[in-house]
Structure formats: structure tokens, C-alpha cells
């Protein structure tokens, strides 16, 4: 089911203030988690070229078969 932002907003507005604060904390958590995953992917991509010479070498070809 596609998200309906207006319906979600209406539901949030109907909550008591302390529950709205919980919803806001959860939204912040979700955003933070997505940002952390993106940072991890970026770090992996940035380091891949640096490690390519170490990972891809003839001396270690025997380990590729394991």
C-alpha cells in the first residue's frame, strides 16, 4: 500500500504530545540508521581501490578456491 503522508500526519496530530515526541524520536532514528548505512557504503567504496592491490595478487590465488 502506498504511503499517504496526509493520513499519517492526521494520525500523528491525533496523538497526545508525549506520543508525538516518541514518533519524532523514531523518525530521527530511521533517518540516522539510513545515514549510517550510506556512510558505511561510501567508506567501503572509497577503500576498495586502496585494497585492490592487496586482495588481488597472484600469491593469494590459492585462497580464491577456498
VEXKE-969531 format. One record per atom (N, C-alpha, C, O, CB): residue number from 1; atom name; x, y, z; residue in one letter. Coordinates in nm, 3 decimals, always signed. Glycine has a CB too. Layout:
<kolses>
{NUM; CA; {X; Y; Z}; a};
...
</kolses>
This chain:
<kolses>
{1; N; {+0.085; -0.117; +0.000}; x};
{1; CA; {+0.000; +0.000; +0.000}; x};
{1; C; {+0.090; +0.124; +0.000}; x};
{1; O; {+0.178; +0.136; +0.085}; x};
{1; CB; {-0.097; -0.001; +0.122}; x};
{2; N; {+0.068; +0.214; -0.093}; x};
{2; CA; {+0.149; +0.337; -0.095}; x};
{2; C; {+0.122; +0.421; +0.029}; x};
{2; O; {+0.010; +0.425; +0.080}; x};
{2; CB; {+0.119; +0.418; -0.222}; x};
{3; N; {+0.224; +0.487; +0.075}; x};
{3; CA; {+0.210; +0.573; +0.192}; x};
{3; C; {+0.130; +0.697; +0.157}; x};
{3; O; {+0.146; +0.755; +0.050}; x};
{3; CB; {+0.348; +0.612; +0.248}; x};
{4; N; {+0.044; +0.735; +0.248}; x};
{4; CA; {-0.035; +0.857; +0.232}; x};
{4; C; {+0.012; +0.955; +0.339}; x};
{4; O; {-0.030; +0.946; +0.454}; x};
{4; CB; {-0.190; +0.828; +0.244}; x};
{5; N; {+0.098; +1.050; +0.301}; x};
{5; CA; {+0.154; +1.142; +0.401}; x};
{5; C; {+0.047; +1.218; +0.480}; x};
{5; O; {+0.063; +1.243; +0.599}; x};
{5; CB; {+0.245; +1.241; +0.333}; x};
{6; N; {-0.061; +1.255; +0.415}; x};
{6; CA; {-0.165; +1.331; +0.485}; x};
{6; C; {-0.233; +1.244; +0.591}; x};
{6; O; {-0.260; +1.290; +0.701}; x};
{6; CB; {-0.270; +1.384; +0.386}; x};
{7; N; {-0.260; +1.118; +0.557}; x};
{7; CA; {-0.322; +1.027; +0.654}; x};
{7; C; {-0.230; +1.005; +0.773}; x};
{7; O; {-0.275; +1.002; +0.888}; x};
{7; CB; {-0.357; +0.892; +0.587}; x};
{8; N; {-0.101; +0.991; +0.746}; x};
{8; CA; {-0.005; +0.974; +0.854}; x};
{8; C; {+0.000; +1.099; +0.941}; x};
{8; O; {+0.000; +1.090; +1.064}; x};
{8; CB; {+0.135; +0.943; +0.798}; x};
{9; N; {+0.003; +1.214; +0.878}; x};
{9; CA; {+0.005; +1.341; +0.952}; x};
{9; C; {-0.119; +1.354; +1.040}; x};
{9; O; {-0.109; +1.396; +1.155}; x};
{9; CB; {+0.012; +1.461; +0.855}; x};
{10; N; {-0.235; +1.317; +0.988}; x};
{10; CA; {-0.359; +1.324; +1.065}; x};
{10; C; {-0.353; +1.231; +1.187}; x};
{10; O; {-0.397; +1.268; +1.295}; x};
{10; CB; {-0.480; +1.288; +0.977}; x};
{11; N; {-0.298; +1.112; +1.168}; x};
{11; CA; {-0.285; +1.018; +1.279}; x};
{11; C; {-0.191; +1.073; +1.386}; x};
{11; O; {-0.218; +1.062; +1.505}; x};
{11; CB; {-0.236; +0.882; +1.229}; x};
{12; N; {-0.081; +1.130; +1.342}; x};
{12; CA; {+0.016; +1.185; +1.437}; x};
{12; C; {-0.046; +1.301; +1.515}; x};
{12; O; {-0.027; +1.312; +1.636}; x};
{12; CB; {+0.144; +1.232; +1.365}; x};
{13; N; {-0.120; +1.387; +1.446}; x};
{13; CA; {-0.184; +1.500; +1.513}; x};
{13; C; {-0.284; +1.455; +1.619}; x};
{13; O; {-0.308; +1.527; +1.716}; x};
{13; CB; {-0.255; +1.589; +1.411}; x};
{14; N; {-0.343; +1.339; +1.603}; x};
{14; CA; {-0.442; +1.289; +1.697}; x};
{14; C; {-0.378; +1.231; +1.824}; x};
{14; O; {-0.448; +1.203; +1.921}; x};
{14; CB; {-0.529; +1.184; +1.631}; x};
{15; N; {-0.247; +1.213; +1.823}; x};
{15; CA; {-0.178; +1.156; +1.938}; x};
{15; C; {-0.157; +1.261; +2.047}; x};
{15; O; {-0.152; +1.381; +2.020}; x};
{15; CB; {-0.043; +1.096; +1.896}; x};
{16; N; {-0.144; +1.212; +2.173}; x};
{16; CA; {-0.107; +1.306; +2.280}; x};
{16; C; {+0.038; +1.353; +2.262}; x};
{16; O; {+0.117; +1.284; +2.198}; x};
{16; CB; {-0.125; +1.240; +2.420}; x};
{17; N; {+0.072; +1.468; +2.317}; x};
{17; CA; {+0.205; +1.526; +2.294}; x};
{17; C; {+0.322; +1.432; +2.324}; x};
{17; O; {+0.421; +1.432; +2.250}; x};
{17; CB; {+0.220; +1.648; +2.378}; x};
{18; N; {+0.313; +1.354; +2.430}; x};
{18; CA; {+0.426; +1.265; +2.462}; x};
{18; C; {+0.444; +1.155; +2.357}; x};
{18; O; {+0.555; +1.110; +2.332}; x};
{18; CB; {+0.405; +1.201; +2.601}; x};
{19; N; {+0.336; +1.113; +2.296}; x};
{19; CA; {+0.346; +1.012; +2.189}; x};
{19; C; {+0.399; +1.075; +2.060}; x};
{19; O; {+0.471; +1.010; +1.985}; x};
{19; CB; {+0.207; +0.948; +2.162}; x};
{20; N; {+0.366; +1.200; +2.036}; x};
{20; CA; {+0.421; +1.270; +1.920}; x};
{20; C; {+0.572; +1.279; +1.932}; x};
{20; O; {+0.645; +1.264; +1.834}; x};
{20; CB; {+0.359; +1.412; +1.906}; x};
{21; N; {+0.620; +1.303; +2.054}; x};
{21; CA; {+0.765; +1.308; +2.078}; x};
{21; C; {+0.828; +1.172; +2.048}; x};
{21; O; {+0.939; +1.166; +1.994}; x};
{21; CB; {+0.794; +1.350; +2.223}; x};
{22; N; {+0.759; +1.064; +2.082}; x};
{22; CA; {+0.811; +0.930; +2.052}; x};
{22; C; {+0.817; +0.907; +1.901}; x};
{22; O; {+0.915; +0.851; +1.850}; x};
{22; CB; {+0.721; +0.822; +2.118}; x};
{23; N; {+0.715; +0.950; +1.830}; x};
{23; CA; {+0.714; +0.937; +1.684}; x};
{23; C; {+0.830; +1.015; +1.624}; x};
{23; O; {+0.899; +0.966; +1.534}; x};
{23; CB; {+0.580; +0.985; +1.625}; x};
{24; N; {+0.852; +1.135; +1.673}; x};
{24; CA; {+0.963; +1.216; +1.623}; x};
{24; C; {+1.097; +1.148; +1.649}; x};
{24; O; {+1.184; +1.148; +1.562}; x};
{24; CB; {+0.961; +1.355; +1.688}; x};
{25; N; {+1.114; +1.091; +1.769}; x};
{25; CA; {+1.237; +1.019; +1.800}; x};
{25; C; {+1.257; +0.901; +1.706}; x};
{25; O; {+1.369; +0.874; +1.661}; x};
{25; CB; {+1.236; +0.970; +1.945}; x};
{26; N; {+1.148; +0.829; +1.677}; x};
{26; CA; {+1.158; +0.714; +1.587}; x};
{26; C; {+1.195; +0.756; +1.446}; x};
{26; O; {+1.276; +0.691; +1.381}; x};
{26; CB; {+1.026; +0.637; +1.586}; x};
{27; N; {+1.136; +0.864; +1.399}; x};
{27; CA; {+1.169; +0.915; +1.265}; x};
{27; C; {+1.316; +0.955; +1.260}; x};
{27; O; {+1.385; +0.928; +1.162}; x};
{27; CB; {+1.078; +1.036; +1.228}; x};
{28; N; {+1.365; +1.020; +1.365}; x};
{28; CA; {+1.506; +1.057; +1.372}; x};
{28; C; {+1.595; +0.933; +1.370}; x};
{28; O; {+1.699; +0.932; +1.304}; x};
{28; CB; {+1.534; +1.140; +1.497}; x};
{29; N; {+1.554; +0.828; +1.442}; x};
{29; CA; {+1.629; +0.703; +1.445}; x};
{29; C; {+1.637; +0.642; +1.306}; x};
{29; O; {+1.745; +0.599; +1.263}; x};
{29; CB; {+1.564; +0.604; +1.543}; x};
{30; N; {+1.525; +0.637; +1.235}; x};
{30; CA; {+1.523; +0.580; +1.100}; x};
{30; C; {+1.615; +0.658; +1.007}; x};
{30; O; {+1.690; +0.600; +0.929}; x};
{30; CB; {+1.379; +0.578; +1.044}; x};
{31; N; {+1.609; +0.790; +1.015}; x};
{31; CA; {+1.695; +0.873; +0.931}; x};
{31; C; {+1.842; +0.852; +0.965}; x};
{31; O; {+1.926; +0.846; +0.875}; x};
{31; CB; {+1.657; +1.021; +0.947}; x};
{32; N; {+1.872; +0.841; +1.091}; x};
{32; CA; {+2.010; +0.820; +1.136}; x};
{32; C; {+2.062; +0.685; +1.087}; x};
{32; O; {+2.177; +0.674; +1.044}; x};
{32; CB; {+2.020; +0.828; +1.289}; x};
{33; N; {+1.978; +0.583; +1.095}; x};
{33; CA; {+2.018; +0.449; +1.051}; x};
{33; C; {+2.047; +0.449; +0.902}; x};
{33; O; {+2.145; +0.388; +0.858}; x};
{33; CB; {+1.907; +0.346; +1.084}; x};
{34; N; {+1.965; +0.515; +0.824}; x};
{34; CA; {+1.988; +0.522; +0.680}; x};
{34; C; {+2.117; +0.596; +0.649}; x};
{34; O; {+2.192; +0.557; +0.560}; x};
{34; CB; {+1.869; +0.591; +0.609}; x};
{35; N; {+2.143; +0.703; +0.724}; x};
{35; CA; {+2.266; +0.780; +0.704}; x};
{35; C; {+2.389; +0.696; +0.739}; x};
{35; O; {+2.490; +0.702; +0.669}; x};
{35; CB; {+2.263; +0.908; +0.789}; x};
{36; N; {+2.379; +0.618; +0.846}; x};
{36; CA; {+2.492; +0.533; +0.887}; x};
{36; C; {+2.522; +0.428; +0.780}; x};
{36; O; {+2.638; +0.401; +0.750}; x};
{36; CB; {+2.461; +0.465; +1.021}; x};
{37; N; {+2.417; +0.369; +0.725}; x};
{37; CA; {+2.437; +0.269; +0.619}; x};
{37; C; {+2.504; +0.332; +0.497}; x};
{37; O; {+2.593; +0.272; +0.437}; x};
{37; CB; {+2.303; +0.205; +0.579}; x};
{38; N; {+2.462; +0.453; +0.462}; x};
{38; CA; {+2.520; +0.520; +0.346}; x};
{38; C; {+2.666; +0.553; +0.372}; x};
{38; O; {+2.749; +0.540; +0.282}; x};
{38; CB; {+2.442; +0.648; +0.313}; x};
{39; N; {+2.699; +0.595; +0.493}; x};
{39; CA; {+2.838; +0.624; +0.527}; x};
{39; C; {+2.924; +0.498; +0.517}; x};
{39; O; {+3.037; +0.503; +0.469}; x};
{39; CB; {+2.848; +0.684; +0.669}; x};
{40; N; {+2.869; +0.386; +0.562}; x};
{40; CA; {+2.941; +0.259; +0.551}; x};
{40; C; {+2.966; +0.219; +0.407}; x};
{40; O; {+3.076; +0.176; +0.373}; x};
{40; CB; {+2.864; +0.149; +0.622}; x};
{41; N; {+2.865; +0.234; +0.323}; x};
{41; CA; {+2.881; +0.201; +0.182}; x};
{41; C; {+2.985; +0.292; +0.116}; x};
{41; O; {+3.066; +0.247; +0.036}; x};
{41; CB; {+2.746; +0.212; +0.108}; x};
{42; N; {+2.982; +0.419; +0.151}; x};
{42; CA; {+3.078; +0.513; +0.094}; x};
{42; C; {+3.220; +0.480; +0.138}; x};
{42; O; {+3.313; +0.487; +0.058}; x};
{42; CB; {+3.043; +0.657; +0.136}; x};
{43; N; {+3.236; +0.443; +0.264}; x};
{43; CA; {+3.369; +0.407; +0.313}; x};
{43; C; {+3.421; +0.282; +0.244}; x};
{43; O; {+3.539; +0.275; +0.209}; x};
{43; CB; {+3.366; +0.385; +0.465}; x};
{44; N; {+3.334; +0.184; +0.223}; x};
{44; CA; {+3.375; +0.062; +0.153}; x};
{44; C; {+3.416; +0.095; +0.010}; x};
{44; O; {+3.519; +0.046; -0.038}; x};
{44; CB; {+3.262; -0.042; +0.153}; x};
{45; N; {+3.339; +0.176; -0.057}; x};
{45; CA; {+3.370; +0.210; -0.195}; x};
{45; C; {+3.502; +0.288; -0.204}; x};
{45; O; {+3.581; +0.267; -0.295}; x};
{45; CB; {+3.256; +0.293; -0.257}; x};
{46; N; {+3.523; +0.377; -0.108}; x};
{46; CA; {+3.645; +0.458; -0.110}; x};
{46; C; {+3.770; +0.373; -0.082}; x};
{46; O; {+3.877; +0.402; -0.135}; x};
{46; CB; {+3.636; +0.570; -0.008}; x};
{47; N; {+3.756; +0.271; +0.000}; x};
{47; CA; {+3.873; +0.191; +0.036}; x};
{47; C; {+3.898; +0.076; -0.061}; x};
{47; O; {+4.007; +0.018; -0.060}; x};
{47; CB; {+3.855; +0.134; +0.176}; x};
{48; N; {+3.803; +0.043; -0.145}; x};
{48; CA; {+3.819; -0.071; -0.236}; x};
{48; C; {+3.940; -0.055; -0.327}; x};
{48; O; {+4.015; -0.150; -0.346}; x};
{48; CB; {+3.694; -0.088; -0.321}; x};
{49; N; {+3.961; +0.061; -0.381}; x};
{49; CA; {+4.075; +0.082; -0.470}; x};
{49; C; {+4.208; +0.067; -0.394}; x};
{49; O; {+4.305; +0.013; -0.448}; x};
{49; CB; {+4.067; +0.222; -0.536}; x};
{50; N; {+4.210; +0.113; -0.271}; x};
{50; CA; {+4.333; +0.104; -0.191}; x};
{50; C; {+4.369; -0.041; -0.161}; x};
{50; O; {+4.487; -0.077; -0.158}; x};
{50; CB; {+4.317; +0.181; -0.060}; x};
{51; N; {+4.268; -0.123; -0.138}; x};
{51; CA; {+4.294; -0.262; -0.103}; x};
{51; C; {+4.302; -0.355; -0.224}; x};
{51; O; {+4.337; -0.472; -0.208}; x};
{51; CB; {+4.187; -0.310; -0.010}; x};
{52; N; {+4.271; -0.307; -0.342}; x};
{52; CA; {+4.270; -0.393; -0.461}; x};
{52; C; {+4.404; -0.461; -0.482}; x};
{52; O; {+4.408; -0.580; -0.514}; x};
{52; CB; {+4.232; -0.312; -0.584}; x};
{53; N; {+4.512; -0.389; -0.466}; x};
{53; CA; {+4.645; -0.448; -0.486}; x};
{53; C; {+4.673; -0.557; -0.382}; x};
{53; O; {+4.745; -0.652; -0.411}; x};
{53; CB; {+4.753; -0.339; -0.479}; x};
{54; N; {+4.618; -0.543; -0.264}; x};
{54; CA; {+4.640; -0.643; -0.159}; x};
{54; C; {+4.551; -0.764; -0.184}; x};
{54; O; {+4.597; -0.878; -0.171}; x};
{54; CB; {+4.612; -0.583; -0.020}; x};
{55; N; {+4.425; -0.741; -0.219}; x};
{55; CA; {+4.331; -0.850; -0.238}; x};
{55; C; {+4.356; -0.929; -0.366}; x};
{55; O; {+4.340; -1.051; -0.369}; x};
{55; CB; {+4.189; -0.797; -0.238}; x};
{56; N; {+4.394; -0.862; -0.470}; x};
{56; CA; {+4.412; -0.925; -0.600}; x};
{56; C; {+4.561; -0.938; -0.632}; x};
{56; O; {+4.621; -0.847; -0.690}; x};
{56; CB; {+4.339; -0.844; -0.710}; x};
{57; N; {+4.619; -1.050; -0.593}; x};
{57; CA; {+4.759; -1.073; -0.626}; x};
{57; C; {+4.781; -1.221; -0.650}; x};
{57; O; {+4.710; -1.304; -0.592}; x};
{57; CB; {+4.852; -1.021; -0.513}; x};
{58; N; {+4.876; -1.257; -0.734}; x};
{58; CA; {+4.898; -1.397; -0.772}; x};
{58; C; {+4.933; -1.486; -0.653}; x};
{58; O; {+4.899; -1.604; -0.653}; x};
{58; CB; {+5.007; -1.406; -0.875}; x};
{59; N; {+5.000; -1.433; -0.553}; x};
{59; CA; {+5.040; -1.515; -0.440}; x};
{59; C; {+4.920; -1.569; -0.362}; x};
{59; O; {+4.929; -1.675; -0.300}; x};
{59; CB; {+5.128; -1.436; -0.347}; x};
{60; N; {+4.809; -1.498; -0.365}; x};
{60; CA; {+4.692; -1.538; -0.289}; x};
{60; C; {+4.586; -1.609; -0.373}; x};
{60; O; {+4.475; -1.634; -0.324}; x};
{60; CB; {+4.633; -1.419; -0.224}; x};
{61; N; {+4.617; -1.642; -0.498}; x};
{61; CA; {+4.519; -1.708; -0.584}; x};
{61; C; {+4.470; -1.840; -0.525}; x};
{61; O; {+4.356; -1.879; -0.546}; x};
{61; CB; {+4.578; -1.732; -0.721}; x};
{62; N; {+4.557; -1.909; -0.452}; x};
{62; CA; {+4.518; -2.038; -0.392}; x};
{62; C; {+4.401; -2.019; -0.295}; x};
{62; O; {+4.318; -2.109; -0.282}; x};
{62; CB; {+4.638; -2.102; -0.318}; x};
{63; N; {+4.394; -1.904; -0.229}; x};
{63; CA; {+4.286; -1.880; -0.133}; x};
{63; C; {+4.151; -1.854; -0.203}; x};
{63; O; {+4.046; -1.871; -0.142}; x};
{63; CB; {+4.321; -1.762; -0.044}; x};
{64; N; {+4.155; -1.813; -0.328}; x};
{64; CA; {+4.031; -1.787; -0.401}; x};
{64; C; {+3.947; -1.914; -0.419}; x};
{64; O; {+3.825; -1.906; -0.431}; x};
{64; CB; {+4.062; -1.726; -0.539}; x};
{65; N; {+4.012; -2.028; -0.420}; x};
{65; CA; {+3.943; -2.155; -0.439}; x};
{65; C; {+3.878; -2.207; -0.312}; x};
{65; O; {+3.798; -2.301; -0.318}; x};
{65; CB; {+4.039; -2.258; -0.492}; x};
{66; N; {+3.909; -2.151; -0.200}; x};
{66; CA; {+3.854; -2.200; -0.073}; x};
{66; C; {+3.709; -2.167; -0.057}; x};
{66; O; {+3.649; -2.202; +0.045}; x};
{66; CB; {+3.930; -2.143; +0.043}; x};
</kolses>
